[in-house]
Amino acid sequence: MNAGVTRTSLRLRPEPRRVITKLFVPGEERPEHESRSAAVIRRVMALDEETVCTVLDRTIRMFAGRHRDVRVTFADHFASVSHRLSADVELSESRRLLIGAYFTHEYSIEGAALCNPSMVAHPDQSGMGPDQLRFVLSVRGIGEGHLSSIGFRTGVAGPGGALTVDTPPNVVTTGLHRETVHEKSLFQGKLAEFGHDDEVSAVLNRWLPARFTDAELDLVLADLHPSLVARQEAHRTVELVRRIAACNYTSEFPDDTVISGRVLWPTGPSERQGMEDARFVRFTDDDGERTYYATYTAFDGVDVAPQLLQTNDFRTFNVTQTTGSAARNKGMALFPRKIGGRFAALTRGDGESSAVVTSDDIRTWNGAQPVEVPGRHWDLVQVGNCGSPVETPEGWLVLTHGVGPMRVYSMGAMLLDLDHPERVLATLPEPLLLPAATERDGYVPNVVYSCGALLHGDTLVIPYGASDASIGLATTSLRGLITALTGKNDLQHSLAGTSHRHSTATEPHSTKDSE
């Protein structure tokens, strides 16, 4: 049976004007080159005060409307390089800010590409009509140097099949780094993963509490026995421990910013080359409490690994690593509730096939059970998910992707058993969505890919990246898609009669990854 997908006229394209400020250190922008900071500061110090004021005023006028407060940024970046000046040197505020301006540059977060969207219900549904649902759309922006960040758009689904996307603000803000509370079990897992079972690890296991802060970690490390500190292996373990701590952090945005004006910028060492393909899901715990999670790919320039975002309001995000034998590769997507008392997720740990994995704590993942392998003409290279499963009375609906000849990415669908998701009930034999002729050209040609769909009534809204050049929104009937999968026209339950554990019109789902 054929499942019809309708492309809407909405099309989101990269916005080069969405820029952030970053610290710029002349010389260090290229690998293996020395900093020219001292020379730049020396030249600024040689300017007369009148020139300093004139240049600073002109610079502020040029950039004040593009950022929240360029003066604060300039002051912060001056502080980053102020060690180059003698302690007894007195500078005017204007000269300090101008030095900071010379060590600042703009970065266009979507300058190269926009892709890989996922969609979930917005945490604030106030003002919505009975057939309306406000949503949050996460996007992957790619800029100079192929650096990826996670941005957002907002909009409304309904009434009927209508979709609107709000115009995002011109000013984009990155989050402020906040201290987080670490989980000792995660550190133990990461140390074991890297084969560091030495005396330093034993000391940490003995003296660190189950949950601890950076300050508490510093105290334990500072109290290591001198004989241990002198050992070469101890230095490697301490370095790894500090890296793990830096990879787990909290990012918080000012409360006067809107969701579509926020961008999650790579902060931890594991993601210094990008945060890719966030798959957001609104998770409902056993007690009914709801939390937004997103799994994303952290890339450090060499290795990729799935990491976890957690938020309740899209303003404060907790970032943590994952560990375990199944926490590998790209494309992890969480189920929107526990199954059999455990967290569950789809993964692509071997790089080419899909599996179901489980966890007791949402951070440690083991026990991969294969559910789909390449086997059809359009997915012989690899298969994977296109976001978190959508719960229906007939089973877990999973949007999938497959890679075929000429690295063409297509989207498909499969149905998994509700209680035993490793059991595949049905799959679409042919693609649900193929790149249209107008969607084949872009940063990564011949790709349609999603990181998560949104269910609203009987309408499944599918946001998708088109060759990383734009994001489109398509819709399909959930009833029609399930019928196409199962071949049954008499579905077991009506959508309105879904039990409390199933997704409703106000419960969405998420997630993409190409490469």
C-alpha positions, -999 to +999 in steps of 0.1 A: +000+000+000+012+035-007+017+061+021+013+096+007+036+124+019+028+160+011+055+186+010+044+220+023+055+253+008+075+262+039+113+262+034+139+272+059+172+284+045+205+292+061+206+327+075+242+341+072+231+371+094+227+348+124+261+354+139+278+350+173+310+365+187+340+343+194+375+349+208+399+355+180+436+350+186+457+360+156+480+333+145+462+305+163+434+303+138+456+279+119+470+247+134+506+247+144+510+285+141+521+308+170+500+334+186+506+370+175+488+384+205+517+403+219+524+421+186+487+431+182+485+445+217+517+464+212+503+481+181+471+490+199+491+505+228+509+527+203+477+544+192+470+578+206+439+581+229+419+601+204+423+574+177+415+547+203+382+564+211+373+570+174+380+534+163+362+520+194+331+541+188+330+532+151+333+495+159+306+496+185+282+514+161+289+487+134+282+457+157+260+468+186+228+459+167+241+424+159+248+413+194+234+416+229+262+438+244+294+440+224+310+461+253+306+431+276+321+408+250+351+431+244+357+434+281+357+396+285+380+391+255+404+417+269+405+398+301+414+367+282+446+383+269+454+408+296+482+386+309+502+400+280+504+433+297+525+443+327+506+445+360+515+481+365+503+493+332+472+516+334+448+516+305+417+537+299+384+518+296+383+526+259+417+511+253+408+480+272+377+476+251+395+482+219+421+456+226+391+432+233+376+442+199+408+432+181+405+398+198+369+392+187+354+380+155+319+371+142+310+336+133+281+328+110+265+297+126+245+289+094+270+303+069+276+270+052+245+248+057+213+243+076+200+208+081+190+178+103+159+191+121+139+175+149+105+187+162+089+185+197+060+202+214+069+236+229+069+237+267+045+267+266+012+260+250-006+290+264-028+308+239-032+278+216-066+268+202-080+233+206-065+222+172-032+240+176+002+229+189+031+252+194+064+234+185+101+238+189+122+229+159+159+221+165+183+226+136+219+219+129+237+250+117+271+246+099+296+274+095+332+281+086+354+251+091+324+227+092+317+236+128+282+225+138+260+240+165+224+234+176+199+262+170+161+265+172+130+278+155+095+279+168+061+277+151+025+264+153+009+232+138-028+236+131-056+243+128-062+215+103-030+207+085-016+243+086+020+249+096+036+283+104+072+290+115+080+322+134+106+346+122+136+342+144+153+373+160+183+388+143+204+386+175+216+351+184+230+343+219+252+315+231+246+300+266+266+309+297+287+281+311+275+270+346+290+246+371+273+212+370+270+183+394+287+152+381+277+116+385+305+093+398+290+063+379+296+081+346+332+088+355+337+052+364+322+041+331+343+065+310+375+055+329+368+018+323+360+026+287+394+041+282+412+013+302+422+035+331+419+012+361+449+024+382+455+037+417+443+072+408+410+057+396+408+037+429+413+069+449+385+087+431+362+057+435+370+057+473+366+093+481+343+110+456+306+110+466+280+096+442+274+132+430+301+159+432+311+193+419+342+205+401+354+220+434+350+186+452+369+169+424+397+194+426+401+188+464+404+150+459+429+154+430+449+179+451+451+154+479+466+126+459+496+109+475+529+124+461+541+089+452+511+085+430+513+119+414+549+111+403+538+081+382+534+086+345+501+067+344+487+090+371+492+120+349+473+104+320+445+094+344+442+129+359+442+145+325+414+121+314+394+128+345+396+166+340+386+161+303+356+141+314+346+168+339+349+195+311+327+174+288+298+174+313+285+209+319+254+232+321+246+259+295+222+286+306+207+314+285+196+348+297+159+348+306+151+377+283+161+357+252+136+336+232+141+300+222+148+308+185+174+333+196+195+307+214+222+285+200+241+257+218+277+262+208+303+234+213+319+239+247+333+205+259+365+189+246+346+160+231+326+184+209+352+210+200+346+203+163+308+202+165+275+193+180+257+174+153+222+160+146+203+166+179+173+142+182+149+158+207+122+139+224+097+149+251+101+120+276+074+110+300+086+092+331+067+066+350+054+092+375+041+114+346+068+140+348+080+152+314+116+161+305+131+171+271+161+150+262+182+151+230+209+128+219+234+143+196+268+135+181+298+151+197+328+154+173+363+163+186+380+163+152+389+126+154+362+106+173+324+108+174+303+098+204+266+101+214+260+127+241+229+137+260+211+171+265+185+175+292+162+205+296+127+214+310+124+249+294+150+252+265+167+278+286+190+257+308+206+226+293+225+199+311+251+182+289+264+148+297+285+121+281+272+085+276+291+053+281+288+016+277+294-009+249+264+004+229+273+041+233+291+043+199+289+060+166+261+083+154+224+083+154+212+074+189+174+082+194+156+078+227+122+062+231+097+087+247+091+065+278+106+036+296+100+001+283+099-027+309+112-002+335+143+007+315+153+036+292+155+024+256+171+039+224+178+031+188+214+032+178+237+026+149+267+014+168+283-006+139+279+023+115+255+006+091+225-011+109+199-003+136+197-018+170+177-013+202+197-007+234+186-002+270+198+016+301+190+019+338+202+055+342+200+070+306+238+074+305+251+038+304+240+018+274+246-019+267+230-049+251+224-040+215+197-060+198+197-057+159+164-046+144+173-036+108+202-043+085+209-031+049+191-053+024+170-033-001+183-016-032+178+019-017+196+011+016+224-013+008+251+011+022+236+017+056+203+021+075+194+041+106+167+060+123+153+095+115+144+103+151+128+090+182+100+065+178+064+077+178+041+056+199+009+044+183-016+017+194-002-006+166+034-002+177+064+021+177+065+040+144+101+047+134+111+069+105+142+055+090+169+064+065+187+044+040+217+051+018+218+037-018+237+042-050+255+075-054+251+080-017+215+090-021+197+093+013+161+083+014+136+080+042+115+050+051+095+037+080+091+006+102+069-005+130+082-021+162+064-040+190+054-018+219+066-041+247+095-058+228+108-031+204+135-055+191+107-072+173+100-057+139+063-059+129+065-042+095+086-021+072+079-001+041+094-019+011+100+014-008+111+048+004+086+071+021+105+102+009+131+106-018+151+138-027+130+158-052+147+173-083+147+207-066+163+192-034+193+174-048+218+202-048+235+215-017+263+212+008+257+174+009+239+165-024+211+140-028+200+138+008+166+139+026+170+134+063+151+140+095+161+139+132+125+137+145+088+141+135+059+155+155+025+139+158-004+162+160-038+144+158-037+122+128-010+144+111+026+134+113+047+165+106+081+155+091+108+182+091+137+172+069+170+185+057+173+187+019+209+182+008+219+203+038+209+234+018+175+239+034+149+224+057+115+214+044+083+204+062+062+175+050+031+159+064+014+125+061-016+108+077-006+086+106-035+064+099-025+061+062+011+053+071+002+026+096-022+011+070+006+012+044+028-006+069+004-032+082-020-036+053-049-032+077-076-006+072-094-015+105-069-001+130-070-015+165-079+018+182-089+053+172-063+080+179-087+097+203-090+065+223-053+059+228-044+048+264-025+070+288+008+054+279+005+063+242+013+095+224-014+121+221-019+151+199+002+172+222+030+147+225+057+149+198+089+132+190+123+137+174+155+134+151+189+131+115+224+125+108+241+124+074+277+116+069 
